[in-house]
Structures are given as structure tokens and as C-alpha cells.
């Protein structure tokens, strides 16, 4: 799926409305759009995350929220499991 700046803006706007666990789960697919994630390898941020853009702000906000939890990413299936 292709996302635009409005998608990142809407997700960031919902950050304060939802508890962090719900927000992380709900916006995982959007987060994946900010990554390069080859099957079987760990994800890395896209090189085109320009500082100050909504995409970059969403990526950094998501990462900060994600690291509040114990989690596991399945690099083959490209899925997330919160523990």
C-alpha cells in the first residue's frame, strides 16, 4: 500500500488518543512503510527519511513507543509480536 503525508499526520494525531500498545499495534503497517525490510533480514530505516518530515517524525515516534515494550519481530513473515 502507498501512504502519503496525511496518513502519517493522522497516525501522529492519534498518538495521544490511544494507549501506546494499541497505537503500536494499529500503526505497524504504516511503520513498515518507513522501513526497508528484506525477507529474512532485520528492518532498517529507509534512506529517504528526511529530518523534519511527517514520515520521519512518525518513524521516530513509533520507534520510541515500540521500545517501551518487549517485542519480537519475525523477519521472515515481517510481523510484530508484543510480549
VOKOLDREN-887187 format. One line per field, with one value per atom (N, C-alpha, C, O): residue in one letter; atom name; x, y, z. Coordinates in steps of 0.02 Angstrom, whole numbers, plus 32768, in hexadecimal, padded with zeros to 4 digits. Example, Ala and Ser with C-alpha at 12.3 -4.5 7.8 and 13.67 -1.06 7.14 Angstrom:
2
code <- c(a, a, a, a, s, s, s, s);
site <- c(N, CA, C, O, N, CA, C, O);
u <- c(8294, 8267, 8294, 82C8, 8282, 82AC, 8285, 829E);
v <- c(7EE4, 7F1F, 7F5B, 7F5A, 7F90, 7FCB, 8002, 8039);
w <- c(8186, 8186, 8186, 81A7, 8162, 8165, 818A, 8192);
//
This chain:
83
code <- c(x, x, x, x, x, x, x, x, x, x, x, x, x, x, x, x, x, x, x, x, x, x, x, x, x, x, x, x, x, x, x, x, x, x, x, x, x, x, x, x, x, x, x, x, x, x, x, x, x, x, x, x, x, x, x, x, x, x, x, x, x, x, x, x, x, x, x, x, x, x, x, x, x, x, x, x, x, x, x, x, x, x, x, x, x, x, x, x, x, x, x, x, x, x, x, x, x, x, x, x, x, x, x, x, x, x, x, x, x, x, x, x, x, x, x, x, x, x, x, x, x, x, x, x, x, x, x, x, x, x, x, x, x, x, x, x, x, x, x, x, x, x, x, x, x, x, x, x, x, x, x, x, x, x, x, x, x, x, x, x, x, x, x, x, x, x, x, x, x, x, x, x, x, x, x, x, x, x, x, x, x, x, x, x, x, x, x, x, x, x, x, x, x, x, x, x, x, x, x, x, x, x, x, x, x, x, x, x, x, x, x, x, x, x, x, x, x, x, x, x, x, x, x, x, x, x, x, x, x, x, x, x, x, x, x, x, x, x, x, x, x, x, x, x, x, x, x, x, x, x, x, x, x, x, x, x, x, x, x, x, x, x, x, x, x, x, x, x, x, x, x, x, x, x, x, x, x, x, x, x, x, x, x, x, x, x, x, x, x, x, x, x, x, x, x, x, x, x, x, x, x, x, x, x, x, x, x, x, x, x, x, x, x, x, x, x, x, x, x, x, x, x, x, x, x, x, x, x, x, x, x, x);
site <- c(N, CA, C, O, N, CA, C, O, N, CA, C, O, N, CA, C, O, N, CA, C, O, N, CA, C, O, N, CA, C, O, N, CA, C, O, N, CA, C, O, N, CA, C, O, N, CA, C, O, N, CA, C, O, N, CA, C, O, N, CA, C, O, N, CA, C, O, N, CA, C, O, N, CA, C, O, N, CA, C, O, N, CA, C, O, N, CA, C, O, N, CA, C, O, N, CA, C, O, N, CA, C, O, N, CA, C, O, N, CA, C, O, N, CA, C, O, N, CA, C, O, N, CA, C, O, N, CA, C, O, N, CA, C, O, N, CA, C, O, N, CA, C, O, N, CA, C, O, N, CA, C, O, N, CA, C, O, N, CA, C, O, N, CA, C, O, N, CA, C, O, N, CA, C, O, N, CA, C, O, N, CA, C, O, N, CA, C, O, N, CA, C, O, N, CA, C, O, N, CA, C, O, N, CA, C, O, N, CA, C, O, N, CA, C, O, N, CA, C, O, N, CA, C, O, N, CA, C, O, N, CA, C, O, N, CA, C, O, N, CA, C, O, N, CA, C, O, N, CA, C, O, N, CA, C, O, N, CA, C, O, N, CA, C, O, N, CA, C, O, N, CA, C, O, N, CA, C, O, N, CA, C, O, N, CA, C, O, N, CA, C, O, N, CA, C, O, N, CA, C, O, N, CA, C, O, N, CA, C, O, N, CA, C, O, N, CA, C, O, N, CA, C, O, N, CA, C, O, N, CA, C, O, N, CA, C, O, N, CA, C, O, N, CA, C, O, N, CA, C, O, N, CA, C, O, N, CA, C, O, N, CA, C, O, N, CA, C, O, N, CA, C, O);
u <- c(802A, 8000, 802C, 8061, 8016, 803B, 801B, 7FDE, 8044, 802C, 8044, 8077, 801E, 8033, 803A, 802E, 804E, 805B, 801F, 8026, 7FE2, 7FA6, 7F9F, 7F86, 7FB4, 7FB1, 7FDE, 7FCA, 8019, 8047, 802D, 8033, 800F, 7FF3, 7FB9, 7FB5, 7F8D, 7F55, 7F6E, 7F54, 7FA0, 7FBC, 7FDB, 7FD1, 8000, 801E, 7FE8, 7FF0, 7FB2, 7F7B, 7F5A, 7F42, 7F57, 7F38, 7F65, 7F4E, 7FA5, 7FD5, 7FBF, 7FC5, 7FA5, 7F91, 7F4B, 7F38, 7F25, 7EE1, 7EE0, 7EB3, 7F10, 7F12, 7F48, 7F79, 7F3F, 7F77, 7FAE, 7FA0, 7FEB, 8024, 8021, 8033, 800C, 800A, 7FD9, 7FE9, 7F9E, 7F6C, 7F86, 7F7E, 7FA6, 7FC0, 7FF6, 7FF6, 8023, 8059, 803C, 8052, 800C, 7FED, 7FC8, 7FCE, 7FA1, 7F77, 7FA0, 7F8A, 7FDB, 8001, 8040, 806E, 8043, 807E, 8087, 80BF, 8052, 8058, 8071, 809A, 805A, 8073, 80BD, 80E3, 80D1, 8117, 8142, 8178, 8128, 814E, 815B, 818B, 812F, 8139, 8174, 818A, 818D, 81C8, 8208, 823E, 8204, 823D, 824E, 8225, 828B, 82A1, 82A5, 82CA, 8280, 827E, 827E, 8249, 82B9, 82BE, 82AB, 82BE, 8288, 8276, 82B3, 82E6, 82AD, 82E2, 8317, 8342, 8314, 8345, 8322, 82E6, 8345, 8325, 8316, 8337, 82E3, 82D1, 8303, 8323, 8309, 8330, 8307, 82DC, 8313, 82EF, 8300, 8338, 82CF, 82DB, 830C, 830D, 8333, 8364, 8344, 8363, 8305, 82E4, 82B8, 8288, 82C9, 82A6, 82C5, 82F6, 82AA, 82C6, 82B2, 8276, 82E3, 82D6, 82A4, 82AA, 8273, 8240, 8201, 81D0, 8201, 81C5, 8197, 81AC, 8158, 8128, 813B, 8132, 8155, 816A, 81A2, 81A1, 81D2, 820A, 81F2, 8206, 81C6, 81AA, 8182, 8188, 815A, 8134, 8163, 8159, 8196, 81C6, 81E7, 81EB, 81FE, 8220, 81EF, 8202, 81B2, 8180, 816D, 8166, 8164, 8152, 8189, 817C, 81C7, 81FF, 8202, 820C, 81F9, 81FB, 81C2, 81CD, 8187, 814E, 815A, 814B, 8175, 8182, 81B3, 81AA, 81E7, 821B, 8206, 822E, 81C8, 81AD, 8198, 818A, 8194, 817A, 81B0, 81E0, 81A7, 81CD, 81AB, 816E, 81D1, 81B3, 81E2, 821D, 81C4, 81EA, 81D1, 8194, 81FF, 81ED, 8201, 823A, 81D3, 81E1, 81F9, 81D2, 8239, 8256, 8242, 8248, 822B, 8214, 81CD, 81BE, 81A2, 815C, 814F, 8119, 8180, 817B, 8140, 8115, 813F, 810A, 8128, 8164, 80FD, 8111, 80E8, 80AC, 810A, 80E8, 80FD, 8138, 80CC, 80D9, 80D2, 80A4, 8100, 80FF, 80ED, 80E9);
v <- c(7FC5, 8000, 803E, 8040, 8071, 80AF, 80E1, 80EB, 80FF, 812F, 8175, 817D, 81A7, 81EC, 8210, 81F2, 824E, 8274, 8278, 8279, 8279, 827C, 823E, 8242, 8204, 81C7, 81CC, 81B7, 81E7, 81EF, 8224, 821C, 8259, 828D, 8271, 827F, 824A, 822C, 81FD, 81FD, 81D6, 81A8, 81CF, 81BD, 8203, 822C, 824E, 8255, 8263, 8283, 8252, 8266, 8212, 81DF, 81C9, 81A6, 81DB, 81C4, 81D6, 81AD, 8211, 8225, 820B, 820D, 81F3, 81DA, 8191, 817D, 816B, 8123, 8112, 8136, 80DB, 80C4, 80AB, 8096, 80AC, 809E, 8058, 8051, 8027, 7FE3, 7FDF, 7FC3, 7FFB, 7FFC, 8022, 800B, 805B, 8084, 805F, 8060, 803E, 8018, 7FE1, 7FD7, 7FBD, 7F86, 7FA2, 7F88, 7FD6, 7FF1, 800E, 800B, 802A, 804D, 8028, 8046, 7FE7, 7FC0, 7FBF, 7FC7, 7FB7, 7FB6, 7FF9, 7FFB, 802F, 8071, 8078, 8094, 805F, 8060, 8039, 804F, 8000, 7FD8, 8000, 7FF3, 802F, 8057, 8087, 80A3, 8090, 80BB, 8093, 80AE, 8052, 8025, 8004, 7FFF, 7FEE, 7FBC, 7F7B, 7F78, 7F49, 7F0C, 7ED0, 7EB3, 7EBC, 7E81, 7E42, 7E3D, 7E14, 7DD6, 7DB3, 7DAB, 7DA0, 7D7C, 7DA8, 7D8F, 7DE9, 7E17, 7E49, 7E55, 7E65, 7E97, 7ED8, 7EE7, 7EFD, 7F3B, 7F73, 7F75, 7F9F, 7FDC, 8016, 800E, 8051, 808C, 809A, 808F, 80B3, 80C7, 8102, 812A, 8105, 813A, 817E, 81B2, 817D, 81BB, 81D7, 81FB, 81C6, 81E4, 8228, 822D, 825B, 829E, 82BD, 82BF, 82D4, 82F2, 832B, 8356, 832A, 835E, 834E, 8372, 8316, 8303, 82DC, 82C2, 82D7, 82B0, 8266, 8245, 824D, 8206, 81F9, 81C7, 8225, 821D, 8225, 81FF, 8255, 8260, 8222, 820C, 8207, 81CB, 8191, 816E, 8187, 8151, 8156, 8125, 8191, 8198, 8192, 8177, 81AB, 81A4, 815B, 8143, 8138, 80F1, 80C9, 80A0, 80D5, 80B0, 80BB, 808C, 80F9, 8108, 80E4, 80C8, 80E3, 80C0, 8075, 8053, 805A, 8012, 7FFB, 7FC6, 8022, 800D, 8013, 8004, 8028, 8026, 7FDF, 7FD1, 7FB3, 7F6F, 7F3C, 7F4A, 7F00, 7EC7, 7EB0, 7EA7, 7EA7, 7E95, 7E67, 7E62, 7E46, 7E1B, 7E28, 7E28, 7E31, 7E38, 7DF9, 7DE2, 7DDE, 7DA3, 7DBD, 7DD8, 7DB5, 7DD1, 7DAB, 7DC6, 7D6E, 7D48, 7D5C, 7D66, 7D62, 7D73, 7DBE, 7DD6, 7DE3, 7E2C, 7E3F, 7E68, 7E1F, 7E2C, 7E41, 7E3A, 7E5B, 7E73, 7E4F, 7E44, 7E3B, 7E1E, 7E45, 7E48, 7E62, 7E83, 7E4F, 7E26, 7E50, 7E1E, 7E3D, 7E1A);
w <- c(8000, 8000, 8000, 8020, 7FDD, 7FDA, 800A, 8009, 8034, 8065, 8052, 8030, 8068, 805C, 809F, 80D4, 809D, 80D9, 8108, 8145, 80EB, 8115, 8140, 8178, 8128, 814F, 818D, 81C4, 8184, 81BC, 81ED, 822A, 81D3, 81FD, 8227, 8263, 8209, 822D, 8264, 829C, 8255, 8287, 82C1, 82FB, 82B2, 82E7, 8311, 834E, 82F1, 8316, 8345, 837A, 8334, 835E, 8397, 83C5, 8395, 83C7, 840E, 843B, 8417, 845B, 846D, 84A8, 843C, 8449, 845E, 8483, 8449, 8456, 8488, 848E, 84AD, 84D6, 84A8, 8470, 84BF, 8493, 8473, 8439, 8498, 847D, 8443, 840E, 844B, 8416, 83D9, 83A0, 83E5, 83AF, 8388, 834A, 83AB, 838A, 835F, 8326, 8379, 8353, 8316, 82DE, 8321, 82EC, 82B2, 8278, 82C0, 828C, 8276, 825A, 8284, 826F, 8224, 820B, 81FE, 81B5, 819B, 816D, 81B8, 81A5, 81B6, 818E, 81F0, 8203, 81D1, 81BE, 81BA, 818A, 8149, 8126, 813A, 80FD, 8103, 80D1, 8140, 814A, 814E, 815D, 813F, 8146, 8103, 80D6, 80FF, 80CE, 80F6, 8127, 80E1, 8108, 80DA, 80CC, 80C3, 8098, 80C0, 80FA, 80A2, 80C5, 80E3, 80C2, 8122, 8144, 8164, 8188, 8158, 8175, 81A2, 8199, 81D2, 81FD, 81D7, 81A6, 81EE, 81CB, 81D8, 820D, 81A8, 81B0, 8196, 816A, 81B1, 819A, 8151, 813A, 812D, 80E7, 80E6, 8114, 80B3, 80AE, 809E, 80A6, 8087, 8075, 80AD, 80A0, 80EC, 8125, 8132, 8158, 8114, 8119, 815C, 816D, 8181, 81C2, 81BC, 8191, 81E9, 81EA, 81C3, 81C8, 819D, 8178, 81A6, 81DA, 8193, 81BA, 81BC, 81EF, 8185, 8183, 81B5, 81D9, 81B8, 81E7, 822F, 825B, 823B, 827F, 8294, 82CD, 8267, 8278, 8288, 82B9, 825E, 8268, 82AD, 82D1, 82BF, 8300, 833A, 836E, 8333, 8367, 8370, 83A8, 8338, 833B, 835D, 8389, 8348, 8366, 83B1, 83D7, 83C7, 840F, 8433, 8469, 8416, 8435, 8435, 8466, 83FF, 83FA, 842E, 844C, 843B, 8469, 84B2, 84DF, 84BF, 8502, 8515, 854F, 84E3, 84ED, 84DC, 84B8, 84F8, 84E1, 84A1, 84A0, 846D, 842D, 8407, 8416, 83D6, 83A9, 8363, 8357, 8335, 82EF, 82CA, 82D1, 82A5, 827C, 8238, 8211, 822B, 81EE, 81AE, 8177, 81B6, 817B, 8168, 812D, 819A, 818D, 8191, 817F, 81A8, 81B1, 81DC, 81CA, 8217, 8247, 828A, 8296, 82B5, 82F6, 832B, 8323, 8361, 839A, 83D8, 83E9, 83FA, 843A, 8471, 8470, 84A0, 84D5, 8518, 854A);
//
